[in-house]
């Protein structure tokens, strides 16, 4: 190939690049703009109670506290890997339970998140119909919880529950609740409970919720 032909091909290539550049730029910037718009508020729809508190702990006592505050048995199951013998068994090895639960909620992939446990009644249709669906994810660190929230996960597989849900972030925990189609809406009870365990994780007796926790985030 002669030098003249090479120069001619180089010029033609440059012309093609100049011609398509505006279209390529438009397509890329449109994509980026859509991404920015979708992520302008990574915490949309989430009530941030506290970014660090409560500390990681065994959640079976918290489950009992919620049922006490709600005045009824909510059919909650507690699975955790922190202390053997507490709650209703382990989390990671509970593959049968996880399969049942995955029909009702979106579970974080084990390869991406270290989940220490859950508090939920979402796998029990009768409990959900009577009291609404509660799903608490207990992560190893608040960073895991933050990353999960910012991924904008769909929580409940049922469209009606997903549309009606409220989500709270409190340190290591991400709490989601959706009221029943007919029955008592416990959103306010769950909201108070999240703030209660954030301010007083070790016990309810004598608990006084500070103003900065009582009013944190947009209340449901």
C-alpha positions in Angstrom: 0.0 0.0 0.0 1.4 3.3 -1.1 2.0 6.2 1.2 -0.6 8.2 -0.7 -3.3 5.5 -0.1 -2.4 5.3 3.6 -2.8 9.1 3.9 -6.2 8.9 2.1 -7.5 6.1 4.3 -6.4 8.0 7.4 -8.2 11.1 6.3 -11.3 9.1 5.5 -11.2 7.5 9.0 -10.8 10.9 10.6 -13.9 12.2 8.7 -15.9 9.2 9.8 -14.9 9.8 13.5 -15.8 13.5 13.3 -19.1 12.6 11.6 -20.3 10.1 14.2 -18.8 11.9 17.3 -21.8 14.1 18.0 -24.2 11.1 17.9 -22.0 9.0 20.1 -21.6 11.9 22.5 -25.3 12.4 22.6 -26.0 8.8 23.3 -23.4 8.6 26.1 -24.4 11.8 27.8 -28.1 10.8 27.6 -27.2 7.5 29.3 -25.2 9.3 32.0 -27.9 11.8 32.5 -30.4 9.1 33.1 -28.1 7.5 35.6 -27.6 10.7 37.5 -31.3 11.4 37.6 -32.0 7.9 38.9 -29.4 8.3 41.6 -29.8 11.9 42.6 -31.2 10.8 46.0 -29.7 7.3 46.8 -31.8 7.3 50.0 -35.2 8.1 48.4 -38.0 6.4 50.4 -35.7 5.5 53.3 -36.0 6.9 56.8 -32.5 7.3 58.1 -32.7 7.0 61.9 -29.0 6.6 62.5 -26.0 5.7 60.3 -24.1 3.8 63.0 -26.6 2.8 65.8 -27.7 0.5 67.1 -24.6 -1.7 67.3 -24.7 -5.3 66.1 -26.5 -7.4 68.7 -28.7 -10.5 69.0 -32.1 -9.4 67.6 -34.4 -11.9 69.4 -34.8 -9.5 72.3 -35.7 -6.7 69.8 -38.4 -9.0 68.2 -40.0 -9.6 71.6 -39.9 -5.8 72.2 -41.7 -5.1 69.0 -44.4 -7.7 69.8 -44.8 -6.2 73.3 -45.1 -2.7 71.9 -47.6 -3.9 69.2 -49.6 -5.8 71.8 -49.8 -9.0 69.7 -47.9 -12.0 68.4 -46.6 -11.0 64.9 -45.4 -14.4 64.0 -41.8 -13.3 63.8 -38.9 -15.6 63.0 -35.4 -14.7 64.2 -32.5 -16.3 62.4 -28.9 -15.3 63.3 -25.3 -16.4 63.3 -24.0 -14.3 66.2 -24.8 -16.5 69.2 -25.7 -20.1 69.0 -29.0 -21.0 70.7 -30.6 -17.6 70.4 -33.6 -17.0 68.2 -34.9 -19.7 65.9 -31.6 -21.0 64.6 -28.8 -20.0 62.2 -29.1 -17.9 59.1 -26.4 -19.0 56.6 -27.0 -22.7 57.0 -30.8 -22.4 57.0 -31.0 -23.0 53.3 -34.6 -24.4 53.4 -35.8 -21.3 55.3 -34.0 -19.0 52.9 -35.6 -20.7 49.9 -39.1 -20.1 51.5 -38.2 -16.6 52.4 -36.9 -15.8 48.9 -40.4 -16.4 47.6 -41.5 -13.4 49.6 -38.5 -11.0 49.7 -35.4 -10.1 47.8 -32.4 -11.5 49.6 -28.9 -10.0 49.3 -26.4 -12.3 47.4 -24.1 -13.9 49.9 -21.1 -13.2 47.6 -21.8 -9.4 47.9 -23.1 -8.9 51.4 -22.4 -10.5 54.8 -25.8 -10.9 56.5 -25.7 -11.8 60.2 -29.4 -12.5 60.5 -33.0 -11.6 59.8 -36.1 -10.9 61.8 -39.2 -11.5 59.7 -42.7 -12.9 59.2 -42.7 -12.4 55.5 -42.5 -16.2 54.8 -45.7 -16.7 56.7 -48.8 -15.7 54.6 -51.1 -15.9 57.5 -49.0 -13.6 59.6 -48.6 -11.1 56.7 -52.4 -11.1 56.1 -53.1 -10.4 59.7 -50.3 -8.0 60.7 -48.4 -6.9 57.5 -45.0 -8.0 56.4 -41.9 -7.2 58.4 -38.4 -7.9 57.1 -35.3 -6.8 59.0 -31.8 -7.4 57.5 -29.0 -7.4 60.0 -25.7 -6.8 58.3 -22.2 -7.3 59.5 -21.4 -3.6 59.2 -23.3 -0.3 58.6 -21.3 0.0 55.3 -23.0 -3.2 54.1 -26.4 -1.8 55.1 -25.6 1.5 53.3 -24.5 -0.2 50.1 -27.6 -2.4 50.1 -29.9 0.6 50.5 -28.1 2.6 47.8 -28.6 -0.3 45.4 -32.4 0.5 45.5 -33.4 -3.1 46.0 -37.0 -4.2 45.7 -37.8 -5.7 49.1 -41.1 -7.6 48.8 -42.0 -9.8 45.8 -45.7 -9.0 46.2 -46.3 -5.8 44.2 -49.0 -4.6 46.7 -46.7 -5.0 49.7 -43.7 -3.4 47.8 -45.8 -0.4 46.9 -47.0 0.1 50.5 -43.7 -0.6 52.3 -41.7 1.8 54.5 -38.0 1.3 55.0 -35.8 2.5 57.8 -32.0 2.4 58.1 -30.5 2.1 61.6 -26.8 1.3 61.7 -26.3 -2.4 61.0 -30.0 -2.9 60.3 -32.4 -2.2 57.4 -36.0 -2.6 58.4 -38.9 -2.8 55.9 -42.6 -3.0 56.8 -45.7 -3.1 54.7 -49.2 -3.0 56.3 -51.8 -5.7 55.5 -54.4 -5.1 52.9 -57.0 -5.3 55.6 -56.2 -5.1 59.3 -54.2 -2.9 61.6 -51.5 -0.8 60.1 -48.5 -1.1 62.4 -46.2 1.4 60.6 -46.2 3.9 63.5 -45.5 1.0 65.9 -42.6 -0.2 63.8 -41.3 3.4 63.4 -41.3 3.8 67.2 -39.7 0.4 67.7 -36.8 1.2 65.3 -36.1 4.4 67.2 -36.4 2.6 70.5 -33.8 -0.1 69.6 -31.6 2.5 68.1 -31.6 4.6 71.3 -31.8 1.8 73.8 -30.5 -1.5 72.2 -29.9 -3.2 75.5 -33.3 -2.9 77.0 -36.6 -1.0 77.0 -36.9 -0.3 80.7 -36.1 3.4 81.4 -35.5 4.1 77.8 -35.6 7.7 76.8 -35.3 8.3 73.0 -33.2 11.5 72.4 -34.7 14.1 70.2 -32.2 13.6 67.4 -33.2 10.0 67.1 -36.9 10.6 67.7 -37.1 13.1 64.9 -34.5 11.7 62.5 -35.5 11.3 58.9 -38.9 11.8 57.4 -41.5 10.1 59.5 -43.8 7.7 57.7 
